[in-house]
Amino acid sequence: MRAKHLPLAALLWVTLSGAADQTAAPHFHHLALNSADPDAAIAFYLKQFPSAARTDWEGMPALMSPTHVMIVFQKVAAPPPADPDITAYWHFGWTVADSRKSLEVFRAQNFLVPFYTDEQGDYVGISSDTYPYPPGVPGRTKAQIAEARAQNLEPRRISGNGYIFGPDRAIVEFTGNAPERFDHVHMWQDDPLCAQLWYVSHLQATPRRGPMPSVPITGENCRTPRGTDPSWPSLKQKGTYRFPTGGVSFDDVAMNWYMNQTGRPLAPTIGHLMDHVSLSVSDLDAWTAKLKGEGVVFLRQPYRIGATRAVMIEGPSHEAIELIEGG
């Protein structure tokens, strides 16, 4: 009865704060990979990243990072499609204690993915073996490579990042130097700045760190043409188009992206190697109501996964995102 005598502003605050608690920011729970042989895949990752541990989540085999983020394996009858340019999910990354030491371990096993340094096909195994990047830029264009040569710049050969081939044709980035853990999901987006706005607006994600546009991102100005100059090092000999870029994070897991590299819209991720990411929420019903009210596309309505419930929504470039109730 006392609530009837509260001022209107106080009543609104109680109502809104209660709603906010029900839809507190999600936590990154796991990355779901489709695999023809989950046991072999887990054995591979345990060998390469020994601080991880095998576990199970709701009846599915999983790999647990030291930070309790998981990779959950969904068994499929045949190797899943794994073309890294087809969908929004490109590769995932793992922090290692010493990336230069990891480089030699992976090189000895012939796991390294060529990291091209120019369009002629020269490549390295790690970013610190090529020209250092300009400030705030993860690569050099042709003009910037020419500048580096003219300045006689030398590689730093300290830390850096590289890539290995994993099971089911997965591409896994290793980056250092920090405590070993699941670190990020790297993506493509058809409109990177609009995608960042979508994740922040609908999922309360934290915007990426780094250089930001000179004006706030809005629905009116977020569509930006792809930059004209690719840059290197790159997993592609022809280079990577890195502008515009965007991204967000959930807890200490980053989801960063570049512009779609092809002339085709990105395809739905379900059924591909990197099937979906899962975020945990405290109140699934509240989140479902919120997202439906905001017009977010639902791929699956509430369903059971073992002892918990989930919904599946679609991100801005057809990436599947699962919201699961609880931790």
C-alpha positions as CSV (number, residue, x, y, z in Angstrom):
1,M,0.0,0.0,0.0
2,R,2.9,2.4,0.7
3,A,3.8,2.4,-2.9
4,K,0.6,4.2,-3.8
5,H,2.0,7.3,-1.9
6,L,5.4,7.3,-3.7
7,P,5.9,10.2,-6.0
8,L,5.4,9.4,-9.7
9,A,9.2,9.8,-10.5
10,A,10.0,7.3,-7.7
11,L,7.5,4.8,-9.0
12,L,9.0,5.1,-12.5
13,W,12.5,4.6,-11.1
14,V,11.4,1.4,-9.2
15,T,9.7,0.0,-12.4
16,L,12.6,0.8,-14.7
17,S,15.3,-0.3,-12.4
18,G,13.5,-3.6,-11.9
19,A,13.2,-4.1,-15.6
20,A,16.9,-3.3,-16.0
21,D,17.8,-6.0,-13.5
22,Q,15.8,-8.5,-15.5
23,T,17.7,-7.7,-18.7
24,A,21.2,-7.1,-17.3
25,A,23.9,-7.4,-19.9
26,P,24.5,-10.9,-21.2
27,H,27.7,-12.9,-20.5
28,F,29.6,-14.7,-23.2
29,H,28.9,-18.4,-22.6
30,H,30.2,-20.4,-25.5
31,L,31.0,-20.8,-29.1
32,A,29.2,-23.7,-30.8
33,L,31.2,-25.6,-33.4
34,N,29.8,-28.3,-35.7
35,S,32.2,-31.3,-35.8
36,A,32.3,-34.7,-37.4
37,D,34.5,-35.9,-34.6
38,P,34.2,-33.9,-31.4
39,D,36.5,-36.2,-29.4
40,A,39.3,-35.7,-31.9
41,A,38.7,-32.0,-32.0
42,I,38.9,-31.6,-28.3
43,A,42.0,-33.8,-28.1
44,F,43.7,-31.4,-30.7
45,Y,42.8,-28.3,-28.7
46,L,43.9,-29.8,-25.4
47,K,47.3,-30.5,-26.9
48,Q,47.8,-27.1,-28.4
49,F,46.3,-25.1,-25.5
50,P,47.1,-27.2,-22.4
51,S,45.5,-24.8,-19.9
52,A,42.0,-25.8,-21.3
53,A,40.0,-28.7,-19.9
54,R,37.6,-31.2,-21.3
55,T,34.0,-30.9,-19.9
56,D,30.4,-31.4,-21.0
57,W,27.6,-28.9,-21.2
58,E,24.0,-30.1,-21.2
59,G,25.1,-33.5,-22.6
60,M,27.4,-32.1,-25.3
61,P,31.2,-32.4,-25.3
62,A,33.0,-29.2,-24.6
63,L,36.3,-27.5,-24.1
64,M,36.6,-25.2,-21.1
65,S,38.8,-22.1,-21.2
66,P,40.5,-21.1,-17.9
67,T,38.0,-18.2,-17.8
68,H,35.1,-20.7,-18.0
69,V,34.1,-19.7,-21.5
70,M,33.5,-22.8,-23.5
71,I,33.6,-24.2,-27.0
72,V,30.7,-26.6,-27.3
73,F,30.9,-29.3,-30.0
74,Q,27.7,-30.3,-31.9
75,K,28.3,-33.7,-33.6
76,V,27.4,-33.8,-37.3
77,A,27.5,-36.7,-39.8
78,A,29.9,-35.1,-42.2
79,P,32.5,-32.3,-42.0
80,P,30.6,-29.0,-42.0
81,P,31.0,-26.2,-44.5
82,A,34.0,-24.2,-43.4
83,D,34.7,-21.5,-46.0
84,P,35.8,-18.5,-43.9
85,D,34.3,-16.0,-46.3
86,I,30.7,-17.3,-46.5
87,T,29.2,-16.3,-43.2
88,A,29.7,-13.7,-40.5
89,Y,31.8,-16.0,-38.3
90,W,35.4,-16.0,-39.6
91,H,37.6,-17.5,-37.0
92,F,38.2,-17.6,-33.2
93,G,41.2,-16.7,-31.2
94,W,43.1,-17.9,-28.2
95,T,45.6,-15.9,-26.1
96,V,48.9,-17.7,-25.4
97,A,51.6,-17.0,-22.8
98,D,54.3,-16.5,-25.4
99,S,53.2,-16.3,-29.0
100,R,56.8,-16.6,-30.4
101,K,57.2,-19.9,-28.5
102,S,53.8,-21.0,-29.7
103,L,54.9,-20.1,-33.3
104,E,57.7,-22.6,-33.2
105,V,55.5,-25.3,-31.7
106,F,52.9,-24.9,-34.4
107,R,55.5,-24.6,-37.1
108,A,57.1,-27.9,-36.1
109,Q,53.7,-29.6,-36.5
110,N,53.0,-27.9,-39.8
111,F,49.9,-26.2,-38.6
112,L,50.6,-22.6,-39.5
113,V,48.4,-20.7,-41.9
114,P,50.3,-18.5,-44.3
115,F,50.1,-14.9,-43.2
116,Y,50.7,-13.0,-46.4
117,T,52.8,-9.9,-46.3
118,D,52.1,-8.7,-49.9
119,E,50.2,-9.6,-53.0
120,Q,53.3,-11.3,-54.5
121,G,52.8,-14.2,-52.1
122,D,55.5,-13.6,-49.5
123,Y,54.3,-14.7,-46.1
124,V,55.3,-15.1,-42.4
125,G,54.0,-17.2,-39.6
126,I,53.4,-14.3,-37.1
127,S,52.7,-10.6,-37.4
128,S,55.8,-9.6,-35.6
129,D,58.0,-11.0,-38.4
130,T,56.8,-8.3,-40.8
131,Y,56.8,-4.5,-40.8
132,P,55.3,-3.0,-37.6
133,Y,51.8,-1.5,-38.1
134,P,51.1,2.2,-38.2
135,P,49.4,3.4,-34.9
136,G,45.9,2.0,-34.5
137,V,46.0,0.2,-37.8
138,P,46.3,-3.7,-38.0
139,G,48.1,-3.8,-41.3
140,R,49.7,-1.7,-44.0
141,T,48.4,-0.8,-47.5
142,K,50.6,-1.0,-50.6
143,A,51.6,2.7,-50.0
144,Q,52.4,2.1,-46.4
145,I,54.5,-1.0,-47.2
146,A,56.5,1.2,-49.6
147,E,57.0,3.8,-46.9
148,A,58.2,1.1,-44.5
149,R,60.7,-0.1,-47.1
150,A,61.9,3.4,-47.7
151,Q,62.4,4.0,-44.0
152,N,64.2,0.6,-43.6
153,L,61.8,-0.4,-40.9
154,E,62.6,-3.8,-39.2
155,P,60.2,-6.3,-37.7
156,R,59.9,-6.1,-34.0
157,R,60.0,-9.9,-33.5
158,I,58.3,-9.6,-30.1
159,S,54.9,-11.1,-29.4
160,G,52.4,-10.8,-32.3
161,N,49.6,-13.0,-33.7
162,G,49.4,-15.8,-36.1
163,Y,47.0,-18.6,-37.2
164,I,46.8,-22.3,-37.3
165,F,44.6,-24.9,-39.0
166,G,42.5,-26.7,-36.5
167,P,40.1,-29.7,-36.9
168,D,37.2,-29.5,-39.4
169,R,39.3,-26.8,-41.3
170,A,38.9,-24.3,-38.4
171,I,41.1,-21.3,-38.5
172,V,42.4,-20.5,-35.0
173,E,44.3,-17.3,-34.2
174,F,47.0,-17.4,-31.5
175,T,47.9,-14.1,-29.9
176,G,50.2,-13.1,-27.1
177,N,51.5,-12.5,-24.6
178,A,49.0,-13.0,-21.8
179,P,47.5,-15.7,-19.7
180,E,46.1,-18.5,-21.9
181,R,42.4,-18.3,-22.6
182,F,39.6,-18.1,-25.2
183,D,40.0,-14.5,-26.4
184,H,37.7,-13.6,-29.3
185,V,35.5,-14.4,-32.2
186,H,36.6,-12.5,-35.4
187,M,33.8,-11.8,-37.8
188,W,32.7,-10.1,-41.1
189,Q,29.7,-7.8,-41.3
190,D,27.9,-6.4,-44.3
191,D,27.8,-3.0,-42.4
192,P,30.3,-3.0,-39.6
193,L,29.3,0.2,-37.9
194,C,25.6,-0.6,-38.1
195,A,26.4,-4.0,-36.6
196,Q,28.2,-2.4,-33.7
197,L,25.2,-0.2,-33.1
198,W,22.9,-3.3,-33.2
199,Y,24.9,-5.2,-30.6
200,V,25.1,-2.2,-28.3
201,S,21.4,-1.3,-28.7
202,H,19.9,-4.7,-28.5
203,L,22.3,-6.8,-26.5
204,Q,23.9,-4.2,-24.2
205,A,27.4,-5.1,-25.5
206,T,30.4,-2.9,-24.8
207,P,31.7,-1.1,-27.9
208,R,35.1,-2.1,-29.2
209,R,38.2,-0.3,-27.9
210,G,40.2,1.7,-30.4
211,P,39.7,4.6,-32.8
212,M,36.1,5.6,-33.2
213,P,34.3,7.7,-35.8
214,S,34.5,11.5,-35.3
215,V,30.7,11.6,-34.8
216,P,28.5,9.2,-32.8
217,I,27.2,6.2,-34.8
218,T,23.5,6.3,-35.5
219,G,21.1,4.4,-37.7
220,E,21.3,7.3,-40.2
221,N,25.0,7.4,-40.6
222,C,26.2,3.9,-39.9
223,R,26.3,2.6,-43.5
224,T,29.8,3.2,-44.8
225,P,31.3,2.1,-48.1
226,R,34.1,-0.5,-47.9
227,G,37.6,1.1,-48.1
228,T,39.3,0.9,-51.4
229,D,42.8,-0.3,-50.2
230,P,43.4,-3.7,-48.8
231,S,46.2,-4.2,-46.3
232,W,48.7,-6.8,-45.1
233,P,49.6,-9.0,-43.4
234,S,46.6,-11.0,-44.4
235,L,45.3,-14.5,-44.6
236,K,44.6,-13.7,-48.3
237,Q,47.3,-13.0,-50.8
238,K,45.2,-10.2,-52.2
239,G,45.0,-8.6,-48.8
240,T,42.2,-7.8,-46.3
241,Y,39.9,-4.8,-46.5
242,R,39.9,-3.5,-42.9
243,F,37.8,-0.3,-43.1
244,P,35.3,0.4,-41.8
245,T,35.8,-1.8,-38.7
246,G,33.6,-2.4,-35.7
247,G,33.1,-4.7,-32.8
248,V,31.9,-5.3,-29.2
249,S,32.8,-7.3,-26.2
250,F,30.9,-9.4,-23.7
251,D,32.9,-9.7,-20.5
252,D,36.5,-10.3,-21.7
253,V,35.6,-12.0,-25.0
254,A,35.7,-9.6,-28.0
255,M,33.6,-10.0,-31.1
256,N,35.3,-7.8,-33.7
257,W,34.8,-7.5,-37.4
258,Y,35.8,-6.1,-40.7
259,M,33.6,-5.4,-43.8
260,N,32.4,-8.3,-45.8
261,Q,35.2,-9.1,-48.2
262,T,33.0,-10.5,-51.0
263,G,30.4,-9.0,-53.3
264,R,27.8,-11.4,-51.9
265,P,25.6,-10.9,-48.7
266,L,26.8,-13.1,-45.9
267,A,25.0,-16.4,-45.5
268,P,23.2,-17.7,-42.3
269,T,25.7,-19.4,-40.0
270,I,23.6,-22.3,-38.8
271,G,25.0,-25.6,-40.2
272,H,28.5,-24.2,-40.9
273,L,31.6,-24.9,-38.9
274,M,31.1,-21.9,-36.6
275,D,27.4,-22.4,-36.0
276,H,26.5,-19.8,-33.3
277,V,27.6,-18.1,-30.2
278,S,25.8,-18.4,-26.9
279,L,25.2,-15.6,-24.4
280,S,23.8,-16.3,-20.9
281,V,21.1,-14.1,-19.4
282,S,19.5,-14.2,-16.0
283,D,15.9,-13.9,-17.1
284,L,15.2,-15.4,-20.5
285,D,11.5,-14.4,-20.6
286,A,12.4,-10.8,-19.9
287,W,15.0,-10.8,-22.7
288,T,12.6,-12.5,-25.1
289,A,10.0,-9.9,-24.5
290,K,12.6,-7.1,-24.8
291,L,14.0,-8.3,-28.1
292,K,10.6,-9.1,-29.6
293,G,9.5,-5.5,-28.7
294,E,12.6,-4.2,-30.6
295,G,11.8,-6.2,-33.7
296,V,14.8,-8.5,-33.5
297,V,14.5,-11.6,-35.7
298,F,14.0,-14.9,-33.8
299,L,15.3,-18.0,-35.5
300,R,13.9,-20.3,-32.7
301,Q,11.4,-19.6,-30.0
302,P,12.1,-20.9,-26.4
303,Y,13.4,-24.4,-26.4
304,R,15.0,-26.8,-24.0
305,I,18.7,-27.7,-23.9
306,G,19.1,-30.3,-21.2
307,A,18.2,-28.6,-17.9
308,T,18.0,-25.0,-19.3
309,R,16.1,-23.0,-21.9
310,A,17.2,-20.9,-24.8
311,V,16.1,-18.8,-27.8
312,M,17.9,-18.2,-31.0
313,I,18.1,-14.8,-32.6
314,E,19.7,-13.5,-35.8
315,G,22.4,-10.8,-35.8
316,P,22.7,-8.1,-38.5
317,S,24.6,-10.3,-41.0
318,H,22.6,-13.5,-40.4
319,E,24.8,-14.7,-37.6
320,A,23.0,-17.0,-35.2
321,I,23.1,-15.9,-31.5
322,E,21.7,-18.1,-28.8
323,L,20.5,-16.7,-25.5
324,I,20.5,-19.3,-22.7
325,E,19.0,-18.9,-19.3
326,G,21.4,-19.0,-16.4
327,G,25.1,-19.7,-16.5
